[in-house]
C-alpha cells in the first residue's frame, strides 16, 4: 500500500515547474541547428566563454548526491562537512586549473581517456574508458532512483512516471543540443539552486534564532550523542581525536585521504567535470574554468550544508522534528544500540523545504531539486556518450568513419545511455547491496587514478606499462585494504572484512579515506618501479603532454583577474580565511 | 561555429528568472501565503528574482547586439 504523501502542491507550484521544463526543452530545440559536427555535439565546438563553462563545471557535480547528500551530511556531521569543500574540492580545483588544464586542453585530447592514450597507450585508455563509462551509467541511475523515491514520498508521484518523464526530458535536450545544451542547462540549474536555497537558509536561520541559536541547539544535540558541545559547529577543533568529532576521522586521514587523494582524484581526472573545461573557447578560459567555479563552490556549504544543520537543530529537543526516523521493515522507527531513534538524514533538506516554504516558494525549491537531479543525469549522459563514441566505438569498433557518422553514433548513444541509466535505477531499487558493491568497486578503480595522472604529467620517465601496472596494483591494494578492515560496529560483507580482520576504524568515512590513501600510495610506488624497468617514450612524442616538455602558457599581458595565478592565490587565501572563521 | 555563441545564454536565463519572479511576486501579492516567520517570502523573493532576471536579460541582450553585424 502506498503511504500518504507528505504534502500537496498548489497550482502555482506546478506552474513554476512547467516554466522550467519548457525552458529546458526550448534551449535544446534552439541549439539543434547548431550541431553540425561531432565536435559541436561532444565539445560544444570549443566555443564557450569561461564563466559559462565555470558555472557548468560546478553544476555538473551538483547532482542528487550533492544537494541531498550534503544536507544529510550536514545533519550527520555538522559544519565539519565543509571539509569536503574547503579541504577537498577547492585546492583540487585550483590544481587542475593551474597545472593540469594546459595538458588536457593543450593536447587537443577530446576526453580524459584520450589523454591517457596520447600520454601512455591504448590499454591504459581502455581501462579508464570502460570503468568510467560503467560508472557514469550507474551514477546517473542512482540519481534517477533517488529522485523517483523522493518525489514519491513527498508528493505521492508515481516512481515509474517520475523516472520516465525526467529521463525523456534529459534525453530530449541532450540529443537535440549535445554538450552545449547540457552546459546551458547546468548554468540555469546553478542559478535555480542559488535562488531556491538562499531563502531556505534565510528562513531556517530565522526559525532557529540565527547562528547563536543554531550553536546552542546543536550543542544539545551533540551532548545527547556524547560528543563535545561544539562538535557540530566547529570544523577543526575536534579533529585531533577521531572519537571526539562526528565524522570519526583524525586530521591526517582527513587531509590526506579526502583532501589529497579523493578530491584531487575526482576533480582532476573525472571526465564529467573536465569535459566542461574542454568546451572553453581558449586555453586561458579552460584554465580559468575550475577557478571561476571555485568562488561559488567556496560558499556552497552555506547553501547545501546549513539546511541539514538547521533541520537537525529543529529536530533536537522533543516534539515533532523535521528529520523523520528511519523505518524498519515492519514500519516501526529504527532504534540504535543506545536506544535512540535512527534519523533518516537523506530527508533533512527536502523536509526542511516542505516545512518552511509556503506554496509558490515550495514550487521553486522543488524545481531547484528537480533541476539538480536532471542536470546530474545529463552531465553523466554527455560524458558517457563522448567516452563511448571516441574512446570505445571509434578506437575499437569502427575507426576511420566520417565525422557525420560519429555525430549520429553520439545521438544514438545518448538514447542508449539514458535507457541503461533507467535500467540501473531499477537495479538500485531492487538490489541495494549490488549498488553498494558497485560503488565500492568504482572507488577502488578511481582512488589510484590521480597518482597515474600526477606521474604522467610531471615525470617524463613514466611509461605506459608502469601506468597500467600501477592502476591495477592500486585497485587491488584498495580491495585488499578494504577486505582486511571494518568500520566499528559493522559486520563482514559489503562494508569490508571479507579477507579477515586486521584493523577496525572508528567510522565508515575513516575507512574510505584510508582505503584511498593506500590505493594511491600503491599505485604511485608500483608505477615508478615498473617505469624504471620499462622503456620510456622518446621525448619528442611527449611535447604538450608532460610538464617539463611543454611551453608554459604566457598570460602576463592580460588583466589581473583574467590571469589564472592571481585568481588562484585569491581563492586559496579566501579558503584559509573561511577555515579560520569556522575553526 | 560562431553562431553557437550568437545567442547569449544570459537572455533565456534572464527571461526565465523574470517570468518566475513575476509569477511568485504576483502570487504573493494576491494569495498572501505567510511563512511561520510572518514574512510574505513569495512577494519579496519574487521581486528579487524579477530584478535579477531583467538585469541578466539586459546584459545578455546588449552583448548579443554589440556582437551582431
HADDOCK unambig.tbl for C-alpha pairs under 7 A between the chains (distance, minus, plus):
assign (segid A and resid 16 and name CA) (segid B and resid 20 and name CA) 6.53 0.50 0.50
assign (segid A and resid 34 and name CA) (segid B and resid 4 and name CA) 5.77 0.50 0.50
assign (segid A and resid 45 and name CA) (segid B and resid 1 and name CA) 6.53 0.50 0.50
assign (segid A and resid 184 and name CA) (segid B and resid 9 and name CA) 6.83 0.50 0.50
assign (segid A and resid 188 and name CA) (segid B and resid 13 and name CA) 6.07 0.50 0.50
assign (segid A and resid 207 and name CA) (segid B and resid 37 and name CA) 6.89 0.50 0.50
assign (segid A and resid 356 and name CA) (segid B and resid 35 and name CA) 6.66 0.50 0.50
assign (segid A and resid 357 and name CA) (segid B and resid 35 and name CA) 6.68 0.50 0.50
assign (segid A and resid 358 and name CA) (segid B and resid 33 and name CA) 6.18 0.50 0.50
assign (segid A and resid 358 and name CA) (segid B and resid 34 and name CA) 6.73 0.50 0.50
assign (segid A and resid 358 and name CA) (segid B and resid 35 and name CA) 6.05 0.50 0.50
assign (segid A and resid 360 and name CA) (segid B and resid 24 and name CA) 6.06 0.50 0.50
assign (segid A and resid 360 and name CA) (segid B and resid 42 and name CA) 6.51 0.50 0.50
assign (segid A and resid 361 and name CA) (segid B and resid 42 and name CA) 6.02 0.50 0.50
